[in-house]
Amino acid sequence: MNTNQIALQLYTVRENTGKDMIGTLRAVAAMGYRAVEFAGYGNSTVPEIAATLQELGVQAAAAHTALQRLQTEAGTVFDELRALGCAYAIVPFVPEEYRGSVADVERLAAILNDLGAQSKQAGIQLGYHNHAFELAQLDGQAMWERLLAATDPDLVVFELDVFWALTGGADPVPLIQRYGARLPLLHLKDKPADSDRPDAPVGAGTLPWPAILAAGQAAGTRWYIVEQDHPQNPLADVETSLRNLEGM
């Protein structure tokens, strides 16, 4: 892993971006982050953000984009991502209606394939980000496996969240080794040794980071994306993750 492949999912610092997106971008760039992944645009606009990224030398690695927005205003989404120089549109979560049964998952796969074709035509790669529920068994097979089998590799890639994979009962290392070509992006957060906090900065918990990073490197992972859903101190936590990853 090259340190230039480390990105920050800005959802982690959402309290900061909601008040000052541009100032937050400057702060994380000063820490040493050379790429970010978006989850909305905070209190700013795409043109302002694009100009700031260019000024800072920070790349837009990807953007989390709600499935409903892709279905209803894909053209606008693609225009935004192209303006940011962002190559990946990632579906971050799907509601129960798309995951309650095998038929629901098959319907979701068909939707993803269709959106993936639209994305490809626009010069964008569609992706899907997991939580724990995708790793649970659904009629004898994990939803994760069903989605991978039912989606076109040329149209849909996956952003494996190693924390949520482990929470769902799966070892992330074999998943990366098995599906590596479909996983150009990895989400990195750590699982605390105790239950005092839901998640932790990378390197401050129990996940086997040397094995995860080695598997990612062997698989050709493009982006290693730091994220926490529940940081205790957002800016301090993302800096801890970056320093720890640099040390690895």
C-alpha positions as CSV (number, residue, x, y, z in Angstrom):
1,M,0.0,0.0,0.0
2,N,1.3,3.4,-1.0
3,T,0.3,6.2,1.4
4,N,-1.1,8.1,-1.6
5,Q,-3.7,5.3,-1.7
6,I,-5.1,6.2,1.7
7,A,-8.3,8.2,1.6
8,L,-10.7,9.5,4.2
9,Q,-14.5,9.0,4.1
10,L,-15.7,12.4,5.1
11,Y,-18.8,10.9,6.8
12,T,-16.4,10.4,9.7
13,V,-16.0,14.2,10.1
14,R,-19.6,15.1,9.2
15,E,-20.0,17.4,12.2
16,N,-17.1,19.4,10.8
17,T,-18.1,19.3,7.1
18,G,-21.7,20.3,8.0
19,K,-20.3,23.6,9.4
20,D,-17.2,24.1,7.3
21,M,-16.6,21.7,4.4
22,I,-13.8,23.8,2.9
23,G,-12.0,24.3,6.2
24,T,-12.3,20.6,7.0
25,L,-10.8,19.7,3.6
26,R,-7.9,21.9,4.4
27,A,-7.5,20.3,7.9
28,V,-7.4,16.7,6.6
29,A,-5.1,17.7,3.8
30,A,-2.7,19.3,6.4
31,M,-2.7,16.0,8.2
32,G,-1.5,14.3,5.1
33,Y,-4.6,12.8,3.4
34,R,-4.2,12.9,-0.3
35,A,-7.7,11.7,-1.1
36,V,-11.2,11.8,0.3
37,E,-14.5,10.0,-0.3
38,F,-17.6,12.1,-0.1
39,A,-20.9,11.5,1.6
40,G,-22.7,14.7,0.6
41,Y,-21.1,18.1,0.3
42,G,-21.7,19.6,3.7
43,N,-22.3,23.3,3.7
44,S,-20.5,23.8,0.4
45,T,-21.0,23.4,-3.3
46,V,-19.5,21.1,-5.9
47,P,-17.7,24.0,-7.7
48,E,-16.2,25.3,-4.5
49,I,-15.1,21.9,-3.4
50,A,-13.6,21.0,-6.8
51,A,-11.5,24.2,-6.7
52,T,-10.4,23.5,-3.2
53,L,-9.4,19.9,-4.0
54,Q,-7.3,21.2,-7.0
55,E,-5.7,23.8,-4.8
56,L,-4.8,21.3,-2.1
57,G,-3.7,18.5,-4.4
58,V,-6.3,16.2,-2.9
59,Q,-8.1,13.7,-5.1
60,A,-11.8,12.7,-4.9
61,A,-11.5,8.9,-4.6
62,A,-15.2,8.1,-4.5
63,A,-18.6,9.4,-3.4
64,H,-21.3,7.7,-1.5
65,T,-24.6,8.3,-3.3
66,A,-28.0,7.1,-2.2
67,L,-29.6,4.5,-4.4
68,Q,-32.8,6.5,-4.7
69,R,-30.8,9.5,-5.9
70,L,-29.1,7.4,-8.6
71,Q,-32.5,6.2,-9.7
72,T,-34.1,9.6,-9.9
73,E,-31.3,12.0,-10.9
74,A,-28.4,10.0,-12.2
75,G,-27.4,12.7,-14.7
76,T,-27.0,15.3,-12.0
77,V,-25.0,12.9,-9.9
78,F,-22.7,12.0,-12.8
79,D,-22.2,15.7,-13.6
80,E,-21.2,16.3,-9.9
81,L,-18.7,13.4,-9.8
82,R,-17.1,14.4,-13.1
83,A,-16.7,18.0,-11.9
84,L,-14.9,16.6,-8.8
85,G,-12.7,14.2,-10.8
86,C,-14.4,11.3,-8.9
87,A,-14.3,7.9,-10.6
88,Y,-16.6,5.9,-8.3
89,A,-20.2,6.3,-7.2
90,I,-20.8,4.0,-4.3
91,V,-24.3,2.9,-3.0
92,P,-23.7,3.1,0.7
93,F,-26.8,1.3,2.1
94,V,-30.1,-0.3,1.0
95,P,-33.3,-0.5,3.0
96,E,-35.1,-3.7,4.0
97,E,-37.1,-3.8,0.8
98,Y,-34.0,-4.8,-1.1
99,R,-32.7,-7.5,1.3
100,G,-35.5,-9.3,2.9
101,S,-35.6,-12.3,0.5
102,V,-33.7,-13.9,-2.3
103,A,-36.1,-12.2,-4.8
104,D,-35.4,-8.8,-3.2
105,V,-31.7,-9.3,-3.6
106,E,-32.1,-10.4,-7.2
107,R,-34.2,-7.3,-7.9
108,L,-31.5,-5.2,-6.3
109,A,-28.8,-6.8,-8.5
110,A,-30.8,-6.0,-11.6
111,I,-31.1,-2.4,-10.5
112,L,-27.4,-2.2,-9.8
113,N,-26.6,-3.7,-13.2
114,D,-28.8,-1.1,-14.9
115,L,-27.3,1.8,-12.9
116,G,-23.9,0.3,-13.5
117,A,-24.5,0.5,-17.3
118,Q,-25.6,4.1,-17.0
119,S,-22.6,4.9,-14.9
120,K,-20.2,3.3,-17.3
121,Q,-21.6,5.3,-20.2
122,A,-21.0,8.5,-18.1
123,G,-17.4,7.5,-17.3
124,I,-18.2,6.6,-13.7
125,Q,-17.8,3.2,-12.0
126,L,-20.7,2.1,-9.8
127,G,-19.9,0.3,-6.5
128,Y,-21.7,-1.1,-3.5
129,H,-20.7,-0.8,0.1
130,N,-21.6,-3.5,2.7
131,H,-22.7,-3.5,6.3
132,A,-23.1,-6.5,8.5
133,F,-26.4,-7.7,7.1
134,E,-25.0,-8.6,3.7
135,L,-22.8,-11.3,5.4
136,A,-25.7,-13.0,7.1
137,Q,-27.2,-16.2,5.6
138,L,-30.2,-15.6,3.4
139,D,-31.8,-18.9,2.4
140,G,-28.5,-20.8,2.6
141,Q,-26.2,-18.2,1.1
142,A,-24.9,-14.8,2.1
143,M,-26.5,-11.8,0.5
144,W,-23.0,-10.6,-0.3
145,E,-22.3,-13.7,-2.4
146,R,-25.6,-13.5,-4.1
147,L,-25.0,-9.9,-5.1
148,L,-21.5,-10.6,-6.4
149,A,-22.8,-13.5,-8.5
150,A,-25.8,-11.6,-9.9
151,T,-24.0,-8.4,-10.8
152,D,-21.9,-7.9,-13.9
153,P,-18.2,-7.4,-12.9
154,D,-17.8,-4.8,-15.7
155,L,-20.6,-2.8,-14.3
156,V,-20.6,-3.2,-10.5
157,V,-17.7,-3.3,-8.1
158,F,-17.7,-3.6,-4.3
159,E,-16.3,-1.5,-1.5
160,L,-15.6,-4.0,1.3
161,D,-16.0,-2.6,4.8
162,V,-13.7,-4.9,6.7
163,F,-15.2,-3.9,10.1
164,W,-18.7,-4.7,9.0
165,A,-17.6,-7.9,7.4
166,L,-16.1,-9.0,10.7
167,T,-19.2,-7.9,12.6
168,G,-21.3,-9.9,10.2
169,G,-19.3,-13.0,11.0
170,A,-16.9,-13.2,8.1
171,D,-13.1,-13.0,8.1
172,P,-12.3,-10.1,5.8
173,V,-8.9,-11.5,4.7
174,P,-10.3,-14.6,2.8
175,L,-13.0,-12.3,1.3
176,I,-10.3,-10.0,-0.1
177,Q,-8.3,-13.0,-1.3
178,R,-11.4,-14.5,-3.0
179,Y,-13.1,-11.5,-4.5
180,G,-10.1,-9.1,-4.8
181,A,-10.7,-8.2,-8.4
182,R,-14.2,-7.0,-7.5
183,L,-12.9,-5.0,-4.5
184,P,-11.0,-1.9,-5.7
185,L,-11.9,0.0,-2.5
186,L,-11.6,-1.1,1.1
187,H,-13.2,0.7,4.1
188,L,-11.0,0.6,7.2
189,K,-12.1,1.1,10.8
190,D,-11.2,-1.0,13.8
191,K,-13.1,-3.1,16.3
192,P,-12.4,-2.2,19.9
193,A,-11.2,-4.8,22.3
194,D,-13.9,-3.6,24.8
195,S,-17.5,-2.5,24.3
196,D,-17.0,1.1,25.5
197,R,-17.2,2.4,21.9
198,P,-18.7,1.0,18.8
199,D,-15.6,1.4,16.6
200,A,-12.1,2.8,16.8
201,P,-9.4,4.3,14.6
202,V,-7.4,1.9,12.5
203,G,-4.7,0.3,14.6
204,A,-6.5,1.0,17.9
205,G,-8.5,-2.2,18.0
206,T,-8.4,-5.9,17.2
207,L,-8.5,-6.3,13.4
208,P,-5.5,-8.1,11.8
209,W,-4.2,-5.1,9.8
210,P,-1.0,-6.6,8.4
211,A,-2.9,-9.5,6.9
212,I,-5.7,-7.2,5.6
213,L,-3.3,-4.8,3.9
214,A,-1.2,-7.6,2.5
215,A,-4.4,-9.2,1.0
216,G,-5.4,-5.8,-0.4
217,Q,-2.0,-5.3,-2.0
218,A,-2.0,-8.7,-3.6
219,A,-5.5,-8.2,-4.9
220,G,-4.7,-4.8,-6.4
221,T,-6.8,-2.7,-4.2
222,R,-6.9,0.9,-5.4
223,W,-8.1,2.8,-2.3
224,Y,-7.8,2.2,1.4
225,I,-10.5,4.4,2.9
226,V,-10.5,5.4,6.6
227,E,-13.9,5.6,8.2
228,Q,-15.6,5.7,11.6
229,D,-19.3,5.8,12.2
230,H,-18.9,6.9,15.8
231,P,-15.6,8.8,16.3
232,Q,-15.0,10.2,19.8
233,N,-13.0,13.1,18.4
234,P,-13.4,13.1,14.6
235,L,-10.4,15.1,13.5
236,A,-8.1,13.5,16.1
237,D,-9.4,10.0,15.3
238,V,-8.8,10.3,11.6
239,E,-5.3,11.6,12.2
240,T,-4.6,8.6,14.4
241,S,-5.8,6.2,11.7
242,L,-3.6,7.9,9.1
243,R,-0.5,7.9,11.3
244,N,-1.1,4.2,12.2
245,L,-1.6,3.3,8.5
246,E,1.6,5.2,7.6
247,G,3.4,3.1,10.2
248,M,2.2,-0.1,8.7
